[in-house]
Amino acid sequence: MNHSIERSLHGPAGRARRTLAFARLVLWRVGREQARTLLVAPLAVVVVIGLAGLASFAFPQWLTGPTQHALQRGAVDVLHTDGAGRGLLEAFITLQAPYLLATFTGFVAASFARSMIFADVARGAMEVLLASEHDIVELALANLLALAALTLATAAFATTVLVGIAALPASGVDVVVLLREAHGGTLVGLLLAVCAVSAEIAMAACLLFPRLSGAQASITFSPLQLVCALPGLALTLLVSFDPGSTRWLPAFTLGAIGLGGALYAVLVRRLFDPRLYLAS
């Protein structure tokens, strides 16, 4: 009887339950302490991308030469429509907006990760957790799950609002037909994958390199935010140069999730140094 209880507590199922319970606790705390940030972050993403879409449709002369050329090429070669007016807007919706959304969501993921770790350091909770019997990998995976949930929620909210704006009668775009032609399911999967990878990078950096990532200071900006935006930015540039590359990107990014998660656990297990926090 005692052996079965011990196995249930220390076996894979017990570790999974503890990890999920701690992740829910982190989400509850973030929701209570950072409710305004949780709302402002996706709205800021919507505003930036919405203004870029408006420029592509109403003020194409405001676009940079490479951006305008990429949209025209995507409209003609991928969507098989005119490379002007509504065609530019449709190209932006399918070939630019998802990757810009991934870029800004990566930036948001880094901000959330830094604020989560900084809050624990500031209140002394990090020292208590490290002094407890909790396994560091369980704590790291719980923080990662919480960050991934926040990042994906931000992306989902922003995507829903942007699709709703694109579907307005004033845009003249049939969003359902457009997403079918552009393989909307593939775009969503790609966006989710990039968000997950950005979350892995952000949390690993905050746990392993707290000083470098700014997780131990209440600063508003750190280089980590740019690093976490790089996956989305790289995809944005790649699709701008080769719109047809979207065919094979989902398989690559989905594979990166599993590889990144495994690498995350290994790095935390081998490189995490509690002294970085106990001395703070």
KOLMARMI-668603 format. One line per 4 residues: number of its first residue (from 1); their letters; for each residue x, z, y of C-alpha. Coordinates in nm, 4 decimals, padded with zeros to 6 digits, always signed. Example, Ala and Ser with C-alpha at 12.3 -4.5 7.8 and 13.67 -1.06 7.14 Angstrom:
! KOLMARMI-668603
1 = AS = +01.2300,+00.7800,-00.4500  +01.3670,+00.7140,-00.1060
! end
This chain:
! KOLMARMI-668603
1 = MNHS = +00.0000,+00.0000,+00.0000  +00.2737,+00.1013,+00.2450  +00.4781,-00.2041,+00.1518  +00.1828,-00.4356,+00.2213
5 = IERS = +00.1256,-00.2715,+00.5612  +00.4924,-00.3050,+00.6463  +00.4915,-00.6710,+00.5475  +00.1838,-00.7339,+00.7627
9 = LHGP = +00.3534,-00.5711,+01.0623  +00.6957,-00.7262,+01.0269  +00.6121,-01.0538,+00.8551  +00.5441,-01.3871,+01.0276
13 = AGRA = +00.1737,-01.3066,+01.0735  +00.2532,-00.9741,+01.2384  +00.5087,-01.1343,+01.4709  +00.2579,-01.4031,+01.5652
17 = RRTL = -00.0092,-01.1445,+01.6464  +00.2287,-00.9417,+01.8618  +00.3484,-01.2539,+02.0417  -00.0060,-01.3698,+02.1190
21 = AFAR = -00.1113,-01.0212,+02.2285  +00.1797,-00.9962,+02.4705  +00.1132,-01.3497,+02.6000  -00.2474,-01.2518,+02.6759
25 = LVLW = -00.1211,-00.9425,+02.8569  +00.1139,-01.1536,+03.0698  -00.1679,-01.3958,+03.1555  -00.3953,-01.1070,+03.2530
29 = RVGR = -00.1268,-00.9606,+03.4798  -00.0472,-01.2947,+03.6439  -00.4162,-01.3645,+03.6993  -00.4621,-01.0265,+03.8634
33 = EQAR = -00.1504,-01.0328,+04.0812  -00.1208,-01.4036,+04.1683  -00.4788,-01.5274,+04.1850  -00.4225,-01.7026,+04.5186
37 = TLLV = -00.1106,-01.8815,+04.3927  -00.2962,-01.9978,+04.0820  -00.5494,-02.1703,+04.3080  -00.3179,-02.2970,+04.5817
41 = APLA = -00.0616,-02.4571,+04.3481  -00.2920,-02.7176,+04.1867  -00.4660,-02.7859,+04.5178  -00.1305,-02.8620,+04.6801
45 = VVVV = -00.0504,-03.1045,+04.3970  -00.3886,-03.2743,+04.4432  -00.3370,-03.3133,+04.8183  +00.0094,-03.4699,+04.7853
49 = IGLA = -00.0882,-03.7164,+04.5117  -00.4218,-03.7929,+04.6793  -00.2477,-03.8851,+05.0033  -00.0037,-04.1077,+04.8127
53 = GLAS = -00.2960,-04.2851,+04.6456  -00.4683,-04.3314,+04.9794  -00.1530,-04.4859,+05.1206  -00.1254,-04.7318,+04.8311
57 = FAFP = -00.4810,-04.8516,+04.8938  -00.5365,-04.8321,+05.2688  -00.1844,-04.8333,+05.4121  +00.0466,-05.0187,+05.1703
61 = QWLT = +00.2854,-05.0851,+05.4579  +00.3666,-04.7135,+05.4553  +00.5089,-04.7379,+05.1041  +00.8779,-04.7897,+05.0450
65 = GPTQ = +00.9857,-05.1341,+04.9311  +01.0705,-05.0310,+04.5715  +00.7438,-04.8367,+04.5362  +00.5321,-05.1235,+04.6620
69 = HALQ = +00.7166,-05.3695,+04.4378  +00.6696,-05.1414,+04.1348  +00.2956,-05.1089,+04.1990  +00.2553,-05.4841,+04.2462
73 = RGAV = +00.4463,-05.5527,+03.9272  +00.2413,-05.2975,+03.7339  -00.0844,-05.4376,+03.8642  +00.0061,-05.7919,+03.7614
77 = DVLH = +00.2027,-05.7383,+03.4391  +00.0298,-05.4327,+03.2901  -00.3238,-05.4232,+03.4338  -00.3511,-05.8015,+03.4831
81 = TDGA = -00.5107,-05.7698,+03.8257  -00.4230,-05.8595,+04.1832  -00.1119,-05.7009,+04.3284  -00.2858,-05.6002,+04.6496
85 = GRGL = -00.5709,-05.3809,+04.7748  -00.7655,-05.2329,+04.4862  -00.5067,-05.3629,+04.2404  -00.2414,-05.1459,+04.4044
89 = LEAF = -00.4717,-04.8435,+04.3851  -00.5418,-04.9036,+04.0162  -00.1694,-04.9424,+03.9482  -00.1020,-04.6167,+04.1316
93 = ITLQ = -00.3700,-04.4308,+03.9324  -00.2362,-04.5414,+03.5953  +00.1362,-04.6013,+03.6505  +00.2389,-04.3573,+03.9239
97 = APYL = -00.0068,-04.0687,+03.9564  +00.0387,-03.9257,+03.6013  +00.4163,-03.9111,+03.6400  +00.4020,-03.7729,+03.9923
101 = LATF = +00.1640,-03.5109,+03.8577  +00.4166,-03.4280,+03.5842  +00.6902,-03.3995,+03.8471  +00.5000,-03.1586,+04.0710
105 = TGFV = +00.3718,-02.9616,+03.7711  +00.7317,-02.9076,+03.6620  +00.8037,-02.7713,+04.0087  +00.5044,-02.5380,+03.9747
109 = AASF = +00.6170,-02.4278,+03.6250  +00.9520,-02.3145,+03.7658  +00.7768,-02.1215,+04.0436  +00.5484,-01.9446,+03.7957
113 = ARSM = +00.8395,-01.8617,+03.5624  +01.0463,-01.7122,+03.8430  +00.7578,-01.5041,+03.9750  +00.6710,-01.3769,+03.6241
117 = IFAD = +01.0244,-01.2582,+03.5496  +01.0853,-01.1277,+03.9027  +00.7674,-00.9181,+03.8860  +00.8840,-00.7540,+03.5622
121 = VARG = +01.2318,-00.6917,+03.7040  +01.1009,-00.5496,+04.0330  +00.8655,-00.2975,+03.8704  +01.1182,-00.1979,+03.6022
125 = AMEV = +00.9045,-00.3367,+03.3211  +01.1866,-00.5593,+03.1978  +01.4094,-00.2574,+03.1309  +01.1282,-00.0818,+02.9433
129 = LLAS = +01.0619,-00.3866,+02.7273  +01.4291,-00.4343,+02.6461  +01.4624,-00.0668,+02.5548  +01.1625,-00.0848,+02.3212
133 = EHDI = +01.1567,-00.2053,+01.9627  +01.0130,-00.5442,+02.0575  +01.2108,-00.8389,+01.9301  +01.3580,-01.0433,+02.2152
137 = VELA = +01.2439,-01.3716,+02.0584  +00.8867,-01.2422,+02.0409  +00.8987,-01.1444,+02.4088  +01.0562,-01.4779,+02.5031
141 = LANL = +00.7988,-01.6791,+02.3080  +00.5148,-01.4737,+02.4572  +00.6398,-01.5458,+02.8093  +00.6778,-01.9116,+02.7182
145 = LALA = +00.3227,-01.9319,+02.5825  +00.1870,-01.7679,+02.8977  +00.3862,-02.0025,+03.1211  +00.2788,-02.3079,+02.9188
149 = ALTL = -00.0857,-02.2024,+02.9510  -00.0518,-02.1636,+03.3292  +00.1313,-02.4952,+03.3621  -00.1177,-02.6869,+03.1490
153 = ATAA = -00.4099,-02.5273,+03.3346  -00.2578,-02.6429,+03.6639  -00.2152,-02.9961,+03.5287  -00.5681,-03.0011,+03.3823
157 = FATT = -00.7266,-02.8829,+03.7069  -00.5318,-03.1306,+03.9189  -00.6069,-03.4153,+03.6765  -00.9797,-03.3404,+03.6774
161 = VLVG = -00.9958,-03.3327,+04.0576  -00.7890,-03.6499,+04.0981  -00.9966,-03.8415,+03.8429  -01.3105,-03.7223,+04.0198
165 = IAAL = -01.1768,-03.8486,+04.3528  -01.0800,-04.1838,+04.1989  -01.4304,-04.2170,+04.0547  -01.5973,-04.1893,+04.3951
169 = PASG = -01.7970,-04.5044,+04.4867  -01.5848,-04.5548,+04.7999  -01.2756,-04.6281,+04.5887  -01.4410,-04.9202,+04.4100
173 = VDVV = -01.2560,-04.8299,+04.0885  -01.4272,-04.8115,+03.7481  -01.2242,-04.5192,+03.6184  -01.3628,-04.5370,+03.2634
177 = VLLR = -01.2668,-04.9015,+03.2197  -00.9335,-04.8507,+03.3938  -00.8314,-04.5576,+03.1744  -00.9355,-04.7495,+02.8638
181 = EAHG = -00.7147,-05.0417,+02.9617  -00.4280,-04.8106,+03.0524  -00.4632,-04.6019,+02.7321  -00.5779,-04.2878,+02.9107
185 = GTLV = -00.5388,-04.0732,+02.5997  -00.1726,-04.1678,+02.5835  -00.1262,-04.0758,+02.9493  -00.2872,-03.7355,+02.8954
189 = GLLL = -00.0694,-03.6661,+02.5906  +00.2385,-03.7676,+02.7841  +00.1461,-03.5424,+03.0759  +00.0875,-03.2448,+02.8456
193 = AVCA = +00.4198,-03.3053,+02.6711  +00.6170,-03.3200,+02.9950  +00.4475,-03.0025,+03.1183  +00.5442,-02.8222,+02.7972
197 = VSAE = +00.9061,-02.9372,+02.8222  +00.9224,-02.8258,+03.1873  +00.7866,-02.4839,+03.0880  +01.0542,-02.4500,+02.8172
201 = IAMA = +01.3306,-02.5353,+03.0641  +01.1941,-02.2970,+03.3288  +01.1526,-01.9923,+03.1064  +01.4834,-02.0442,+02.9240
205 = ACLL = +01.6682,-02.0632,+03.2569  +01.4952,-01.7535,+03.3939  +01.5685,-01.5436,+03.0848  +01.9244,-01.6620,+03.0198
209 = FPRL = +02.0453,-01.7155,+03.3775  +01.8360,-01.4855,+03.6010  +02.0775,-01.4871,+03.8936  +02.1337,-01.8608,+03.8905
213 = SGAQ = +01.7619,-01.9380,+03.8564  +01.6608,-01.6880,+04.1259  +01.4451,-01.4859,+03.8849  +01.5942,-01.1616,+04.0180
217 = ASIT = +01.5245,-01.2332,+04.3842  +01.2081,-01.2792,+04.5881  +01.3199,-01.6137,+04.7300  +01.0771,-01.8990,+04.7824
221 = FSPL = +01.2986,-02.1766,+04.6478  +01.5709,-02.2190,+04.3883  +01.7544,-02.5132,+04.2264  +01.5585,-02.4391,+03.9086
225 = QLVC = +01.2492,-02.5918,+04.0651  +01.4308,-02.9216,+04.1105  +01.5679,-02.9062,+03.7551  +01.2199,-02.8546,+03.6088
229 = ALPG = +01.0865,-03.1452,+03.8136  +01.3506,-03.3794,+03.6686  +01.1604,-03.4785,+03.3486  +00.8626,-03.5996,+03.5507
233 = LALT = +01.0837,-03.7549,+03.8166  +01.2861,-03.9413,+03.5533  +00.9653,-04.0813,+03.4025  +00.8410,-04.1814,+03.7476
237 = LLVS = +01.1599,-04.3780,+03.8159  +01.1644,-04.5285,+03.4671  +00.8067,-04.6534,+03.4893  +00.8750,-04.7851,+03.8393
241 = FDPG = +01.1568,-05.0021,+03.7052  +00.9854,-05.0911,+03.3764  +00.6051,-05.0405,+03.3701  +00.5909,-05.1504,+03.0061
245 = STRW = +00.8025,-04.8548,+02.8948  +00.4925,-04.6350,+02.8741  +00.4316,-04.7687,+02.5215  +00.7030,-04.5598,+02.3553
249 = LPAF = +00.7286,-04.2626,+02.5917  +00.4562,-04.0444,+02.4265  +00.6322,-04.0339,+02.0890  +00.9582,-03.9384,+02.2589
253 = TLGA = +00.8115,-03.6593,+02.4700  +00.5965,-03.5164,+02.1901  +00.9069,-03.4921,+01.9745  +01.0837,-03.3189,+02.2619
257 = IGLG = +00.8247,-03.0378,+02.2569  +00.9059,-02.9298,+01.9026  +01.2791,-02.9720,+01.9488  +01.2696,-02.7872,+02.2809
261 = GALY = +01.0698,-02.4976,+02.1354  +01.3119,-02.4536,+01.8447  +01.6129,-02.4796,+02.0751  +01.4511,-02.2294,+02.3124
265 = AVLV = +01.4188,-01.9656,+02.0372  +01.7762,-02.0228,+01.9160  +01.9256,-02.0026,+02.2649  +01.7372,-01.6843,+02.3501
269 = RRLF = +01.8441,-01.5241,+02.0235  +02.2108,-01.6123,+02.0657  +02.2696,-01.6115,+02.4418  +02.0299,-01.3565,+02.5909
273 = DPRL = +02.2218,-01.0700,+02.7548  +02.0113,-00.7599,+02.8352  +02.2867,-00.6291,+03.0658  +02.1877,-00.8921,+03.3216
277 = YLAS = +01.8594,-00.7046,+03.3664  +01.9611,-00.3479,+03.2950  +02.2179,-00.3709,+03.5714  +01.9760,-00.5206,+03.8257
! end
